[in-house]
Amino acid sequence: MKKYALFPGCLISSRLPHLESITLKVLEKLGIKVELLENVTCCPEMVSAKMVNVKAWYTIAARNICLAEEKGLDMLTLCNGCNATLFRVNEDLKRDAKLRLEVNRILKEVGRKFEGKISVKSLLRVLYQDVGQNEIKKYVRKPLHGFKVAVHYGCHIFDEIAHYDDIKKPKSLKDLVTALGADVISYSSEMLCCGGFALPLSEEISLKLAEEKLIDLVNVGADCLVVICPYCFLQYDTAQALLNERYNKNFEIPVLYYSQLLGVAMGLSYRDIGLEFHEIKSTKLAQLISGY
């Protein structure tokens, strides 16, 4: 049985605990064990934190990785942003002896040492590489035939994706959706950033970026949008509610984290999947779910 050290990240832990809950449920059904890492800190976020103090960015991330090393387990991340930091720091410290020495000199003050013994893996990579489509198919109880799914990878996952997928035409998430029996549909703005980065600077710009993709999804008849990043999830779920309220739009495209769609196909209940916590609901999706 595969086992990982779970790093859920600040956003899921504080604002979207239902995404952690459903992920743990589907992983258990797949025979995957996880051990929640204790005493972790923020990953830390790779843009602002790295700009302020790159050495601190490396050191704080390395300390988090050390917690998984001490358990002898690969680290599983549920957030693209967390993965972008922890994956990159893990790879850089393994490769750069001088940087590793400098970071370990600081870590020594808190009784820890980075040794480069583990891998940092996103949920996408674990499901796509370590589990695989064929294995996932064995657990599908309600094939999502006729359900049109659009996917959104999210910017920060592409550093890791480059190691197992084509970054120009990625198929890993699409293949995982297809494994559930759903139809993956393409759309022109598929690789567009969610726009969440712009929110602290301009809510208007952030909403316009989200709206561009939402319009495309309406035009191609998407039944839902599947993401693998909690920040992207929040952006598209809440942006629809804001656009509907403020600008009299009528967007109603449910946004699902991949483990939620997997839970639907596994036959889990509406409550298990956590859809009551979403801004955007879907009658068609609800009809596929047991216990609704």
N, C-alpha and C positions, 0 to 999 in steps of 0.2 A: 504493500500500500504506500503510495506516495505521500510525503508529508512536507509541509512548508511552514516557514515562520511568517506570520501575517503582519504586514504593515498597512493598515487601512488608510492612514493619512488624516490630516486635520479636518478637511471638509466633510468627508463621509462620517467621521466620528461625531462631529459637532452638529451637522445640519441634515445629513442623509443616512442615518443609521439603518434605515430599512434596506438600503443597498448592500450594506455589510451583512445584514440578516439573511436576505435571499441568497446572497453569494455563498454564505456558509451552508445553507440548506442544499443548494444544488451541488456544491463540492462534496458534501457528505454522501449524497446519492451516487456520485461518480466514484466514490471510494477514496476520496482525497481527504487527508487529515490536515488540519492547520492548527498551529499553536500561536495564539496572540502574543505579540511582543509587548512586554511591559517596560515602562520607563522610557519610552521613545519620546523624541521631540519632533517638531516640524522637520520636514525632510532635509534641508530647508528649500523653499521655493527658489527655482534656479535663475530667475531673471533679476528681481530686485535684490535678493540676498547676495547673489554672486557679484552684482555691480557694487554693492556697498563694501564687501570684504570677501574676496575670493578665497583667502586662506580659511576664514571662519566657515565659509560655505563647504569647503572640502572637509574640514574637521568635524563639523556637526553631522554631516551626512555619514562620514566614516564611523562616528560613534554609533549611529543607528545601525549601520551594517555590522559592527562588532557584536551587537546584541544577537543578531542571527547567527554569526560565526560561532559564538559561544554555545549555541544550541546545536551547531553542526547541521543547520538546515538552510536551504536556499530561501531567499526572501521573496515573498509574493506581495506585489503591490496592486492596489485597486484603483489607483489614480494615475493618469498620464503624467501629471506634473511631478508627483512623487517618483514615478518611474524615471522620468527624464533626469532628475537629480541623482537618485540613488544608483541607477544603472551607469550613468556617465562617471560618477565618482568612483564606483567600484572598478570600472574598466581602466580609468586613468591611474588609479593608485596601484593596480596590478602591473601596469606597463611602465610607470615612471618611478624608478627606485629613489631618486632624489626627493620627489614630492612625497612619496610614502614615508621616507625617513623624517621629513619635516613635520608631517601630520602626526606621525607616531610619537614624535618628541612632545607634542602638545597633549596627545591622548594619554601619555604616561602619567600626567598630572591627575587624571581621573581613574587611573588603574586599568587602562584598556590599551589594546594594540591591534591595529588592522593587519590581518595576515593574508587576505586575498583568497580565502578558502571556499567561498560560496559564490553563487550567481544571484543576480537580482532579476526577477522575471515578472512581467505584467500578467494580469489575468488572461489577456489575449494570448500571450505566448504559452502559458501553461496549458490552456485549453486546446490551442492549435497544435503545439508541438508535443507536449508531454502526455496529453490525453488523446487527442486526435479525433477527427470527424467520425470515423467508423465506430469508435467506442461511444461517442456521444449519441450516435444514432440508436444504440441499443437501449437507451433510457428514455427515448421519445414515446410518450403514451398518447399524445394528441398531436399528430402531425399537422403542421400549419399550412396545409395545402390551400392555395388560392389566396394566401395572405401576402400582400405586397409590402416588402420591407426595404427601406432605404437605409444605408449605413453612413456613419460619420466616424472617421478614425480619430480626428483631433491632432493638432500640430505636434504636441510634445511626445507622441509615441514613436515618431519616425526614426529617432536615433536607434532605438531598439529594433524596430521593424527592419531596418537595413541589414540586420544579421540573419533574417529568416524569410524575408519577403521582398518583393519589388517595390521600392518606395514610390516609383512613378505610377505603377498600376498595382497597388496592393490587393490581395485577394483573401488574406487570412480571415478577416472578420466576415467577409461575404461567404466564404466556405463554411464557417461556423453557423451562419444563419441558414444556409442551404441544407445543412445537416439536420435541421429541424423541420424540413419539408416546406419552408416558406420560399416565396419567389423574391429574389433580390432584384431590385430595379435600379437602373442607373439614372443619373441626373447631372446637369451641366455644372453645378456648383459643389459637386461631391467633395472636392479637396479644399474647399473654402474654409478658412478659420471661422470658428463660432462667433468671434467678436467679443468674447468675454474679457480679453485683455484691455479693451478700450473702455470698459464700464467705469473704472475709477476716474477716467479723464472726460468721457462724454457718453452719457447714457443714450443720447440721440444717435451717435455714430454706431454704438454697440447694437442698438435695436435695428438700425438699417442693415447692418451686416447679417444679423439673424434673419431679418425679413427677406433678404435676397434668397437665402436658401429655402425658407419656408414657402415662398412663392413657387420655386422650382418643384418642391415636394407636392404641392397642390396640383401643379400642372401635369405631373407624371402619375398622379393618382396613388400616392403612397398611403398605406394604411397605418404605418408608424415609422418612426426614425429610431434606429438602434445606435447607441453610443457605447464607448468603453471608458469614458472619462466623466467623473461626477461634476466637474465644472462645466463641461459641454452640456451635460444633462440639465443642470440648473439654467444655463443660458437659454436653451431652446424651449424648455418647459415654461419658465417664467416670462420669457420674451413674448410668447404667444398670448399669455394672459394680459400683459401690459399693452401689447399692440391692439388686442381686442377691446380693452377698456378705454384706452386713450384715443385711438384712431379709428374706432368703429370697424375694425377688421373682424374676420370670422374664421380665424385659424383654429383647427381642432385636430391636430396631428399629435397623437400620443408619443411621448419620448420615453424610450425604455433603455435602461442599462442592459447589456447583453445577458447577464445572469437572470434578469427578469423574464426576458423572452424565452430563455432556456427553461425557466420555471413554468411558464405557460405550457410549453411543449411536454414537460414532464407531468403535467396534470395537477400542479399545485394550486392552492386556492387563491382567491383574490386578495385575502388578508395576508397570506404567506408572501405573495409577490410584492405587496406594499403599494398597490396602485391607488389606494385611498389618499396617499400623501402627495399625489401628483396634481398639478394645476389643471392639466388637460386630460380629460377622460375620453373613453371611446366605447361606444355601444358594441361595435363589431368585435373589438378586442375582448370586451367583457363576455361576450357570448362564447368565446373560446375557453373561458376559464371556469374551472369547477368551483363550486361554493359561492358563486356571485349572487 
